[in-house]
Amino acid sequence: MLCFLDNRNPVNLIDVGANIGEFTQDFLLFFPKAIEAICFEPLSQLASDIARNTNDERVKIVSAALGSSKQKAVLKFPYGITSQASFHSYTAEANAFYGVTDRLSEEVDVMTLDEFCATFSASHPFILKIDTQGHEIDVLRGGKDTIRRASIAIVECSFAPEYDTPPPSFSEVCKLLYEADLHPVVFQGYNKHISTYAFERDVIFVKSNLLGKIYYQNYR
């Protein structure tokens, strides 16, 4: 991300699916001039973990999920593995891969990104990170106005069947982000040690005016 946004300038973050706050914690180290970071994490017991790990007054924690409409929904997750919390059921193949048999559940509030972030980052560029275990497309559909204002989006995308209901998401994510002038440039390396083929990747999308900076011209 430092290739595209100069960390000597103010920048903000929206972290959707913050879990225990590790991404936000790293973001604040790499972008010390950050003004604000909003962490959306629906599992209520994780709010204290986010606060402890980030330990920063710039972090705002919202104990809610994001989706395409306002509602309540049931989130399921393996005991002790909150990073796999999902509104969707994993396929048998995915459960076998992760070694999961039983899952806990919790009813959570769901709101839309646009509902909460209508005035977010009016003066500074911001990065949008979405990691919601198969729910990314719903988050994008409920946040079209906000997404248009993002300079960079980092979205977990699936390339093979991982959930029983939603199909692999990469093509639809690209379509929705293209409408917001965001284009895929970096495919991060999760699970490359297992296979050269991706079943999921965190993909970085940037605005068209930033594409030229892939040639490392950011700090002239």
TORVO-896918 format. One record per residue (C-alpha): residue number from 0; x, y, z. Coordinates in steps of 0.25 Angstrom, whole numbers, m for minus. Layout:
REM residues N
+-----+-------+-------+-------+
:   k :    px :    py :    pz :
+-----+-------+-------+-------+
: NUM :     X :     Y :     Z :
...
+-----+-------+-------+-------+
END
This chain:
REM residues 220
+-----+-------+-------+-------+
:   k :    px :    py :    pz :
+-----+-------+-------+-------+
:   0 :     0 :     0 :     0 :
:   1 :    12 :     9 :     2 :
:   2 :    14 :     9 :   m13 :
:   3 :     1 :    16 :   m15 :
:   4 :    m1 :    25 :    m3 :
:   5 :    10 :    34 :     3 :
:   6 :    10 :    31 :    18 :
:   7 :    16 :    44 :    21 :
:   8 :     2 :    50 :    19 :
:   9 :   m11 :    48 :    26 :
:  10 :   m19 :    35 :    23 :
:  11 :   m31 :    28 :    29 :
:  12 :   m36 :    13 :    30 :
:  13 :   m49 :     6 :    30 :
:  14 :   m46 :    m9 :    35 :
:  15 :   m58 :   m18 :    32 :
:  16 :   m57 :   m31 :    39 :
:  17 :   m46 :   m26 :    49 :
:  18 :   m46 :   m39 :    58 :
:  19 :   m35 :   m35 :    68 :
:  20 :   m30 :   m23 :    62 :
:  21 :   m17 :   m28 :    56 :
:  22 :   m19 :   m21 :    42 :
:  23 :   m22 :    m8 :    49 :
:  24 :   m10 :    m9 :    58 :
:  25 :    m1 :   m11 :    46 :
:  26 :    m8 :     0 :    38 :
:  27 :    m5 :    10 :    49 :
:  28 :    10 :     6 :    50 :
:  29 :    11 :     8 :    35 :
:  30 :     3 :    20 :    34 :
:  31 :     7 :    28 :    46 :
:  32 :    m1 :    41 :    41 :
:  33 :   m14 :    33 :    41 :
:  34 :   m26 :    42 :    46 :
:  35 :   m36 :    31 :    49 :
:  36 :   m38 :    16 :    48 :
:  37 :   m52 :    10 :    49 :
:  38 :   m52 :    m5 :    53 :
:  39 :   m65 :   m12 :    50 :
:  40 :   m66 :   m26 :    57 :
:  41 :   m79 :   m32 :    60 :
:  42 :   m74 :   m42 :    71 :
:  43 :   m76 :   m34 :    84 :
:  44 :   m65 :   m42 :    92 :
:  45 :   m55 :   m37 :    82 :
:  46 :   m56 :   m22 :    85 :
:  47 :   m47 :   m23 :    97 :
:  48 :   m37 :   m30 :    89 :
:  49 :   m37 :   m19 :    78 :
:  50 :   m35 :    m8 :    88 :
:  51 :   m24 :   m15 :    95 :
:  52 :   m16 :   m19 :    82 :
:  53 :   m18 :    m5 :    76 :
:  54 :   m17 :     3 :    89 :
:  55 :   m19 :    16 :    81 :
:  56 :   m30 :    27 :    83 :
:  57 :   m31 :    28 :    68 :
:  58 :   m38 :    15 :    67 :
:  59 :   m53 :    14 :    67 :
:  60 :   m59 :     0 :    70 :
:  61 :   m73 :    m3 :    64 :
:  62 :   m79 :   m16 :    70 :
:  63 :   m87 :   m19 :    57 :
:  64 :   m86 :   m26 :    44 :
:  65 :   m88 :   m19 :    31 :
:  66 :   m97 :   m24 :    19 :
:  67 :  m107 :   m20 :     8 :
:  68 :  m118 :   m16 :    18 :
:  69 :  m121 :   m13 :    33 :
:  70 :  m125 :   m26 :    40 :
:  71 :  m121 :   m37 :    50 :
:  72 :  m113 :   m49 :    46 :
:  73 :  m107 :   m61 :    52 :
:  74 :   m92 :   m62 :    51 :
:  75 :   m85 :   m76 :    53 :
:  76 :   m71 :   m79 :    57 :
:  77 :   m62 :   m90 :    62 :
:  78 :   m59 :   m90 :    76 :
:  79 :   m46 :   m82 :    78 :
:  80 :   m45 :   m78 :    63 :
:  81 :   m53 :   m65 :    62 :
:  82 :   m45 :   m61 :    49 :
:  83 :   m54 :   m72 :    42 :
:  84 :   m67 :   m66 :    47 :
:  85 :   m77 :   m65 :    35 :
:  86 :   m92 :   m64 :    32 :
:  87 :   m90 :   m75 :    22 :
:  88 :   m88 :   m90 :    24 :
:  89 :   m74 :   m95 :    19 :
:  90 :   m74 :  m106 :     9 :
:  91 :   m70 :  m120 :    13 :
:  92 :   m56 :  m118 :     6 :
:  93 :   m54 :  m105 :    13 :
:  94 :   m57 :  m111 :    27 :
:  95 :   m48 :  m123 :    25 :
:  96 :   m37 :  m113 :    20 :
:  97 :   m39 :  m105 :    33 :
:  98 :   m41 :  m117 :    42 :
:  99 :   m54 :  m112 :    47 :
: 100 :   m66 :  m120 :    52 :
: 101 :   m74 :  m112 :    61 :
: 102 :   m78 :   m97 :    61 :
: 103 :   m83 :   m87 :    72 :
: 104 :   m93 :   m76 :    68 :
: 105 :   m97 :   m62 :    72 :
: 106 :  m108 :   m53 :    67 :
: 107 :  m102 :   m40 :    63 :
: 108 :  m107 :   m26 :    57 :
: 109 :  m105 :   m23 :    43 :
: 110 :  m104 :    m9 :    37 :
: 111 :   m99 :    m4 :    24 :
: 112 :   m86 :     3 :    21 :
: 113 :   m93 :    15 :    15 :
: 114 :  m102 :    17 :    27 :
: 115 :   m90 :    18 :    36 :
: 116 :   m79 :    25 :    28 :
: 117 :   m87 :    36 :    20 :
: 118 :   m77 :    46 :    25 :
: 119 :   m65 :    38 :    27 :
: 120 :   m52 :    44 :    22 :
: 121 :   m57 :    56 :    16 :
: 122 :   m43 :    62 :    15 :
: 123 :   m33 :    51 :    14 :
: 124 :   m32 :    38 :     6 :
: 125 :   m35 :    25 :    12 :
: 126 :   m33 :    10 :    11 :
: 127 :   m44 :     0 :    12 :
: 128 :   m41 :   m14 :    16 :
: 129 :   m52 :   m24 :    16 :
: 130 :   m50 :   m38 :    21 :
: 131 :   m64 :   m44 :    25 :
: 132 :   m63 :   m59 :    21 :
: 133 :   m72 :   m60 :     9 :
: 134 :   m80 :   m48 :    12 :
: 135 :   m71 :   m38 :     4 :
: 136 :   m81 :   m35 :    m7 :
: 137 :   m93 :   m32 :     2 :
: 138 :   m83 :   m22 :     9 :
: 139 :   m80 :   m16 :    m4 :
: 140 :   m94 :   m15 :    m9 :
: 141 :   m98 :    m7 :     4 :
: 142 :   m86 :     2 :     3 :
: 143 :   m86 :     7 :   m12 :
: 144 :   m85 :    22 :    m8 :
: 145 :   m74 :    20 :     2 :
: 146 :   m66 :    11 :    m7 :
: 147 :   m66 :    22 :   m18 :
: 148 :   m58 :    31 :    m8 :
: 149 :   m48 :    20 :    m5 :
: 150 :   m34 :    21 :   m11 :
: 151 :   m30 :     7 :    m8 :
: 152 :   m39 :    m6 :    m5 :
: 153 :   m33 :   m19 :     1 :
: 154 :   m44 :   m30 :    m1 :
: 155 :   m43 :   m44 :     2 :
: 156 :   m48 :   m52 :   m10 :
: 157 :   m51 :   m66 :   m13 :
: 158 :   m47 :   m73 :   m26 :
: 159 :   m52 :   m87 :   m23 :
: 160 :   m65 :   m92 :   m15 :
: 161 :   m63 :   m89 :     0 :
: 162 :   m77 :   m87 :     4 :
: 163 :   m90 :   m95 :     2 :
: 164 :   m98 :   m83 :    m3 :
: 165 :   m90 :   m71 :    m9 :
: 166 :   m82 :   m75 :   m21 :
: 167 :   m67 :   m71 :   m23 :
: 168 :   m67 :   m56 :   m21 :
: 169 :   m55 :   m51 :   m29 :
: 170 :   m62 :   m48 :   m42 :
: 171 :   m74 :   m41 :   m35 :
: 172 :   m65 :   m33 :   m26 :
: 173 :   m57 :   m28 :   m38 :
: 174 :   m70 :   m24 :   m45 :
: 175 :   m75 :   m16 :   m33 :
: 176 :   m61 :    m9 :   m30 :
: 177 :   m60 :    m6 :   m45 :
: 178 :   m72 :     3 :   m44 :
: 179 :   m65 :    10 :   m33 :
: 180 :   m53 :    12 :   m42 :
: 181 :   m45 :     2 :   m33 :
: 182 :   m36 :    m8 :   m41 :
: 183 :   m28 :   m21 :   m36 :
: 184 :   m13 :   m19 :   m35 :
: 185 :    m8 :   m28 :   m24 :
: 186 :   m11 :   m43 :   m21 :
: 187 :    m6 :   m46 :    m7 :
: 188 :     0 :   m59 :    m4 :
: 189 :    m9 :   m67 :     6 :
: 190 :    m8 :   m82 :     5 :
: 191 :     3 :   m82 :    m6 :
: 192 :    10 :   m92 :     3 :
: 193 :    m1 :  m101 :     1 :
: 194 :    m4 :  m100 :   m14 :
: 195 :     0 :   m90 :   m26 :
: 196 :   m15 :   m90 :   m28 :
: 197 :   m23 :   m80 :   m20 :
: 198 :   m36 :   m83 :   m13 :
: 199 :   m36 :   m69 :    m6 :
: 200 :   m27 :   m57 :    m7 :
: 201 :   m27 :   m43 :    m1 :
: 202 :   m27 :   m34 :   m13 :
: 203 :   m23 :   m20 :   m14 :
: 204 :   m31 :   m11 :   m23 :
: 205 :   m27 :     4 :   m25 :
: 206 :   m33 :    16 :   m32 :
: 207 :   m29 :    18 :   m47 :
: 208 :   m21 :    31 :   m44 :
: 209 :   m12 :    22 :   m35 :
: 210 :    m9 :    11 :   m45 :
: 211 :     3 :    18 :   m50 :
: 212 :    10 :    17 :   m36 :
: 213 :    12 :     2 :   m38 :
: 214 :    25 :     7 :   m44 :
: 215 :    29 :    12 :   m30 :
: 216 :    28 :    27 :   m34 :
: 217 :    21 :    30 :   m21 :
: 218 :    32 :    38 :   m14 :
: 219 :    38 :    47 :   m25 :
+-----+-------+-------+-------+
END
